[in-house]
Amino acid sequence: MSSSPDMEKKSPMDISYAIKDETSEIGSSNQMIYIDPEKEKAAFKKFDRYVVPVSFVFMLLCALDRNNLGNARVFGFDQDLGLKSGQFGNINTFSALTTMLFEVPWVLAVKRFGANYTLGAAFLIWSASTLGTAFVQNYGQAVVCRMLVNAAGGGLEQCFAYLFSTIYPRKDIGKRIITNNLAMVLSGAFGGLFAWAIQQMGEKGGLAAWRWLFIIEFCITVVVGLTCWVFLPHTAETAWFLNAEEKETMRLRKERDILFRGDAKFDKKWIKAALLDPFVWLIGTAFFTSSVAINGFNVFLPTILQGLGFADLRVNYMTIPVYLVGAVSLVTVVYLSDKFQKRGLCIMACLVPVIIGYIIAVATPNQHAGYAAMFILVLGIYPTSTLAVTWTAGTLAPDDKRAFGMPLADSIGNLSNFVSSQLYPTAQGPRYVQGNGVSAGLTVVASFLYGSCWFLLRSRNQKKEKLIAEGATTNGLEGDLALDHKYIL
């Protein structure tokens, strides 16, 4: 067993209290390992410097790609490929299907093969498929390319969330997982301007503007993405940018936190454990009901502005302040959630402005009121999805259960893509009374489901606390259900 010079300076009682402070949130099966907090902090700073920015860039490129398909339609995508009624929607439906199907395999691959190899393979498939989209000639080719794009990029959020859960303490991963939705906000704010600038090129070299949109996106992805990819570690304990002492610190953390992390070799029994855990299904269903509102927001915001009679470029400008408010709310709420260790309560608080915003959109035909409602609604939309992923990542243990259960819950949530595509038909614009009404109603349902998750975990904590008070040292269970694991509520 390893120790540090700092340990030798401490009495056994001091060491015991230090270990308790370090591991009380997750329990520990090895109460004799002491880790210098300063050395641990130094290692975390390097991950913040090398890995967190990579996750942001990858998610930004992925979000831009999703937005660009919609922009391509405005530039003549449908006409050039001869798409018939409903076929563009089918492309989105098939793409959403591959996102769902490949989330779990990608995260399991990160567990099995390491982050750098897995995300590198996803990056290559994603980049090649993006370039392929620029040269599709018919509906079938478009379906294949977009399915490949989403199959490769759809699991990025869960892969990075899982990677962060193997690096940082559970209480601090929210501020790292936030990079996904920050990327979505930035893409929403400025993606339209990027597309508009390319549209002004017109037809160059015999290629339509929408084809150049994907060609330029590919060039940016290859240059920026490859640069970022080299910074990805294989695992937290073997990251190339850590020195020998920092690698040992991360190795000791894994050994100390064995209850939360588990063994290196994947054990299939945790697949069954995840499938039988009510929390996975509850939070997945809650994520589904709250995600419909997010998809609706992406549709409704530009439509409101177009209904006010503004030109396309003006519409893009006017979405920026809405997204900036969303970004401020996202950072603030996630920071407070990490600080006070309140996941469920923060989520349920965020759902209130979402419900209010949609009710305003349904209740009045005034488009200025509809625009104002978007500022209210955006206060809760992005923090909700970020905290749902953060809560799941910090709840399921060990790594094997989390590697399967976390993307499974997210896949259930992504079923919302199929619902939203039917809730917002173009014919019902610009108010989308049906879609906004259903989004408001599902958000109310989501609040009860997230509340159920909170009560479930609180009940488990109370049962464990009662057993400990009675002198029990074990409850005969493993992983997060074990006696030593305390859930973050």
C-alpha positions, 0 to 999 in steps of 0.5 A, spaced: 500 500 500 502 506 498 503 512 502 505 519 502 510 523 506 504 527 509 501 521 512 507 520 516 506 527 519 499 525 521 497 521 527 492 515 526 486 519 528 488 525 523 488 520 518 482 517 519 478 524 519 482 526 513 479 519 509 472 520 512 472 527 509 475 525 502 470 519 502 464 520 506 460 522 500 461 515 497 463 510 502 470 507 502 472 499 502 479 501 503 480 506 509 487 506 510 489 510 503 490 517 504 491 522 498 494 529 499 488 534 497 493 539 494 496 533 489 489 531 487 487 538 486 493 539 481 491 533 477 484 535 477 487 542 474 490 538 468 484 534 466 481 541 466 486 544 462 486 538 457 480 534 457 474 539 459 475 544 453 476 538 448 469 536 450 466 543 449 469 543 442 467 536 440 460 538 443 460 544 439 462 541 433 456 536 434 451 541 435 453 545 429 452 539 425 445 538 427 443 545 426 446 545 419 442 540 417 436 544 418 439 550 415 441 546 409 434 545 408 433 553 407 438 553 402 435 548 397 437 541 400 430 538 399 429 541 392 436 538 390 435 531 392 428 531 390 425 529 397 418 528 397 413 530 403 415 527 409 422 525 407 426 530 410 422 528 417 424 521 415 431 523 415 431 526 422 427 520 425 432 515 422 438 519 425 435 520 432 434 512 432 441 511 431 443 516 436 439 512 441 441 505 439 449 507 439 449 511 446 450 505 450 455 501 445 459 507 445 460 508 453 461 501 454 467 502 448 470 507 452 470 503 458 473 497 454 478 501 450 479 507 453 477 514 451 482 516 446 481 510 442 473 510 442 472 517 441 478 517 435 474 512 432 467 516 433 471 522 430 473 519 424 466 516 422 463 522 424 468 527 420 467 522 413 460 522 414 459 529 414 463 530 408 459 525 405 453 529 406 456 534 402 455 530 396 449 526 397 445 525 390 438 522 393 434 521 399 437 514 400 444 517 400 442 522 405 439 517 410 445 513 410 450 519 411 446 522 417 445 516 420 452 515 420 453 522 423 448 521 428 451 514 430 458 516 431 456 523 434 450 521 438 454 518 444 459 524 445 455 527 451 454 520 455 462 518 453 464 525 456 459 524 462 462 517 463 469 519 463 468 525 467 465 521 472 472 516 472 476 523 474 472 527 478 469 527 485 461 526 484 460 532 487 464 536 482 462 533 475 456 538 474 461 543 472 464 539 467 458 536 464 455 543 463 460 543 457 455 539 452 449 544 453 454 550 453 456 548 446 448 547 444 447 554 447 453 557 443 451 553 437 444 556 437 446 563 438 451 563 433 450 557 428 445 561 424 450 566 423 455 561 420 450 558 416 448 565 413 455 567 412 456 561 407 449 562 404 452 569 401 457 565 397 452 562 393 454 557 388 461 556 387 465 551 383 458 548 381 456 546 388 450 549 392 451 553 398 448 547 402 453 543 400 459 548 402 456 548 408 458 541 410 464 541 406 466 547 410 464 544 417 468 538 415 474 542 414 473 545 421 472 539 424 478 535 421 483 541 423 480 543 430 477 536 432 484 532 430 488 538 434 483 536 440 483 529 440 490 528 441 489 531 448 484 525 450 487 520 455 486 513 455 484 512 462 484 517 468 490 513 471 494 513 465 493 520 462 499 522 458 499 529 461 500 527 468 507 526 471 508 520 475 506 523 482 499 525 479 498 518 475 499 515 482 495 520 485 489 518 480 491 510 481 490 511 489 483 515 488 481 509 484 483 504 489 480 508 495 474 509 491 473 502 489 466 502 491 464 507 486 469 505 481 469 498 481 474 493 478 477 495 471 475 488 468 467 489 465 463 484 469 456 483 465 452 482 472 452 490 472 448 490 466 442 486 469 443 491 475 442 497 471 436 494 468 433 492 474 434 499 478 428 503 478 432 509 478 434 508 471 427 507 468 424 513 472 430 518 471 430 516 463 422 517 463 423 524 466 428 526 462 424 524 456 418 528 458 422 534 460 426 533 453 420 534 449 420 541 451 427 542 449 426 540 442 420 545 442 424 551 444 428 550 438 423 550 433 418 555 437 424 560 438 425 562 430 418 561 428 416 567 433 421 571 430 419 570 423 412 571 425 414 578 427 416 579 420 424 580 421 428 577 415 432 571 416 439 575 419 435 579 424 432 573 426 439 570 428 441 576 431 434 576 436 435 569 438 442 571 441 440 574 447 435 569 449 441 564 448 445 568 452 440 568 458 440 561 457 447 560 458 447 565 464 442 560 467 445 554 466 452 556 469 449 559 475 444 553 476 449 548 475 454 551 480 449 552 485 447 545 484 454 543 485 455 547 491 449 545 495 449 538 492 442 539 490 440 535 484 433 533 484 431 540 487 434 544 482 431 540 477 424 541 479 425 548 480 428 549 473 421 546 471 417 552 473 419 557 468 419 552 463 412 551 464 410 558 465 413 560 458 409 554 455 403 557 458 404 564 456 406 561 449 399 557 449 395 563 452 396 569 448 397 570 440 401 576 441 408 574 438 411 579 443 409 576 449 411 569 445 418 572 445 418 574 452 416 567 454 422 564 451 426 568 456 422 565 461 422 558 458 430 558 457 431 559 464 430 552 466 431 548 459 438 547 459 440 546 466 434 541 467 438 536 462 445 538 464 443 536 471 439 530 469 445 527 466 450 529 472 445 526 477 445 519 473 452 519 473 453 521 480 448 516 482 450 509 479 456 505 481 460 502 480 463 504 473 460 498 469 453 499 472 454 507 470 457 505 463 450 501 461 445 505 466 447 512 464 446 512 456 440 507 457 437 512 461 439 518 456 436 513 450 430 513 453 430 521 454 432 521 446 425 518 445 423 525 445 425 526 438 420 522 435 414 525 439 417 532 438 417 531 430 410 530 430 408 535 435 410 541 431 408 540 424 409 546 420 402 547 418 401 549 426 406 555 426 407 560 428 403 559 435 404 551 435 398 551 440 398 543 440 405 542 441 406 548 446 401 545 450 403 538 450 410 540 452 407 544 458 403 538 460 409 533 459 414 538 463 409 538 469 409 530 468 417 531 468 416 534 475 413 529 478 417 523 475 424 527 478 420 528 484 419 520 484 427 519 483 428 524 489 424 520 494 427 513 491 434 515 493 432 519 499 428 513 502 435 508 500 439 513 504 434 513 510 434 505 510 442 505 510 442 510 515 438 506 520 442 500 519 448 504 520 445 507 527 443 500 529 451 497 528 450 494 521 457 494 517 453 491 511 447 490 508 449 484 503 448 489 497 453 491 492 455 498 488 451 504 489 446 499 493 451 498 498 451 500 505 457 505 504 454 509 498 450 515 500 446 518 494 446 525 492 439 528 492 
